[in-house]
Amino acid sequence: MARIALTGGTGLVGGVLVPLLLARGHTLRMLVRPRSGRVPTAMPGVEWVVGRLDEQAPIRQLVHDVDVILHAAYLHPEEPPPDRSLAEHWVQTNFVGSMRLLENTIGVGLQQLIYVSSLAVYGNDPDQDPLGDRFVRDEDFPLWPREFYGSMRSATERLVITAAHAYGLNTSVFRLGHVLGLRQPWTDSPFVGTVRDAVRHGEIRTAVGSCVLAVEDAAAILADAVGDRGLRGQVFNTFDRWLDHADIAPIVAQELGRPVAVRCAAAKRPRSPIVGERIHARHTAWRTAAAIADLARELTHRCQQESGAAG
């Protein structure tokens, strides 16, 4: 059983991943950002470290005497400290913080770092990629993100994988697609806009599509990676399928008890689709269909309540 240093344990995936890791007999040391008046909940098998990725002392405490570093945290833009610009704060917390974890990997027992990245490394609009017509977008596809978030993810990935080849560390990358699960706040959940249109107007008006996977699958894939020495230097496009969000119309209609029309064309796929054969060879028990149905039903009820309150 492994001693795991975990970042991102309080997020959507972390909420499923933590109990799964504990059930497998692992012990966790988890980084949690300081929040005024909030104390982490005591859990058997979990030690909390209060701090941020850009603070050296908490990171040293986090990684001391562990076997594996599982890095799933990412700080989205927030109010920076008085001595930093927003851009600097973002870079220091995410990129520099990730590099601090990477440089500590050589000191852990299994020399393993699992980095949770995003399919955003391909860019918000992959069709703008100048190489998009020439190559399949697999894990070896050259990355050309054209926005800050994807660029930072891509840069971190490159250094994580370089560490595997240059220093023999067991570092690997899992690029998650759109994870299906109820977020906090719930209005940040996948396809909430589609469900809201269906509830309010009885029709879906905007074409949206994404590469998706269930939060339970994301957690299982990461848990299975712990202690796997065969992962060194590997990258995985981690998703199950492409979902046209309009395909949830029958589920929403059933919950509403009335028809839901689709008034838009199918969501446009990238000219050269992102592929994930590598993760499908590793993970076969996908829960995507159930996750789509469960989330669509829950969002339908919440959007109905929202509409009733607004009325």
Secondary structure as the mmCIF struct_conf table of DSSP 4:
data_model
#
loop_
_struct_conf.conf_type_id
_struct_conf.id
_struct_conf.beg_label_comp_id
_struct_conf.beg_label_asym_id
_struct_conf.beg_label_seq_id
_struct_conf.end_label_comp_id
_struct_conf.end_label_asym_id
_struct_conf.end_label_seq_id
STRN STRN1 ARG A 3 THR A 7
BEND BEND1 GLY A 8 GLY A 8
TURN_TY1_P TURN_TY1_P1 GLY A 9 THR A 10
BEND BEND2 GLY A 11 GLY A 11
HELX_RH_AL_P HELX_RH_AL_P1 LEU A 12 ALA A 23
TURN_TY1_P TURN_TY1_P2 ARG A 24 GLY A 25
STRN STRN2 THR A 27 VAL A 32
TURN_TY1_P TURN_TY1_P3 SER A 36 GLY A 37
HELX_LH_PP_P HELX_LH_PP_P1 PRO A 40 ALA A 42
TURN_TY1_P TURN_TY1_P4 PRO A 44 GLY A 45
STRN STRN3 VAL A 46 VAL A 50
TURN_TY1_P TURN_TY1_P5 LEU A 53 ASP A 54
HELX_RH_AL_P HELX_RH_AL_P2 GLN A 56 VAL A 63
TURN_TY1_P TURN_TY1_P6 HIS A 64 ASP A 65
BEND BEND3 ASP A 67 ASP A 67
STRN STRN4 VAL A 68 HIS A 71
HELX_LH_PP_P HELX_LH_PP_P2 LEU A 75 HIS A 76
BEND BEND4 PRO A 77 PRO A 77
HELX_LH_PP_P HELX_LH_PP_P3 GLU A 79 PRO A 81
TURN_TY1_P TURN_TY1_P7 PRO A 82 ASP A 83
BEND BEND5 ARG A 84 ARG A 84
HELX_RH_AL_P HELX_RH_AL_P3 LEU A 86 TRP A 90
HELX_RH_PI_P HELX_RH_PI_P1 VAL A 91 VAL A 96
HELX_RH_AL_P HELX_RH_AL_P4 GLY A 97 ASN A 104
HELX_RH_3T_P HELX_RH_3T_P1 THR A 105 GLY A 107
BEND BEND6 VAL A 108 VAL A 108
TURN_TY1_P TURN_TY1_P8 GLY A 109 LEU A 110
STRN STRN5 GLN A 112 SER A 118
HELX_RH_3T_P HELX_RH_3T_P2 LEU A 119 TYR A 122
BEND BEND7 ASN A 124 ASN A 124
HELX_RH_3T_P HELX_RH_3T_P3 PRO A 126 GLN A 128
TURN_TY1_P TURN_TY1_P9 PRO A 130 ARG A 134
BEND BEND8 PHE A 135 PHE A 135
STRN STRN6 ARG A 137 ARG A 137
BEND BEND9 ASP A 138 ASP A 138
TURN_TY1_P TURN_TY1_P10 GLU A 139 ASP A 140
BEND BEND10 PHE A 141 PHE A 141
HELX_LH_PP_P HELX_LH_PP_P4 PRO A 142 LEU A 143
BEND BEND11 GLU A 147 GLU A 147
HELX_RH_AL_P HELX_RH_AL_P5 PHE A 148 TYR A 167
STRN STRN7 ASN A 170 LEU A 176
STRN STRN8 HIS A 178 LEU A 180
BEND BEND12 GLY A 181 GLY A 181
BEND BEND13 GLN A 184 PRO A 185
HELX_RH_3T_P HELX_RH_3T_P4 TRP A 186 ASP A 188
BEND BEND14 SER A 189 SER A 189
TURN_TY1_P TURN_TY1_P11 PRO A 190 PHE A 191
HELX_RH_AL_P HELX_RH_AL_P6 VAL A 192 HIS A 201
BEND BEND15 GLY A 202 GLY A 202
STRN STRN9 GLU A 203 ILE A 204
BEND BEND16 THR A 206 THR A 206
STRN STRN10 GLY A 209 ALA A 214
HELX_RH_AL_P HELX_RH_AL_P7 VAL A 215 ALA A 225
TURN_TY1_P TURN_TY1_P12 VAL A 226 GLY A 227
HELX_RH_3T_P HELX_RH_3T_P5 ARG A 229 LEU A 231
TURN_TY1_P TURN_TY1_P13 ARG A 232 GLY A 233
STRN STRN11 VAL A 235 THR A 238
BEND BEND17 ASP A 240 ASP A 240
STRN STRN12 ARG A 241 ASP A 244
HELX_RH_3T_P HELX_RH_3T_P6 HIS A 245 ILE A 248
HELX_RH_AL_P HELX_RH_AL_P8 ALA A 249 LEU A 256
TURN_TY1_P TURN_TY1_P14 GLY A 257 GLY A 257
BEND BEND18 ARG A 258 ARG A 258
STRN STRN13 ALA A 261 VAL A 262
BEND BEND19 CYS A 264 CYS A 264
HELX_LH_PP_P HELX_LH_PP_P5 ALA A 265 PRO A 270
BEND BEND20 ARG A 271 SER A 272
STRN STRN14 ILE A 274 ILE A 274
HELX_RH_AL_P HELX_RH_AL_P9 GLU A 277 ARG A 282
HELX_RH_AL_P HELX_RH_AL_P10 THR A 288 ALA A 310
#
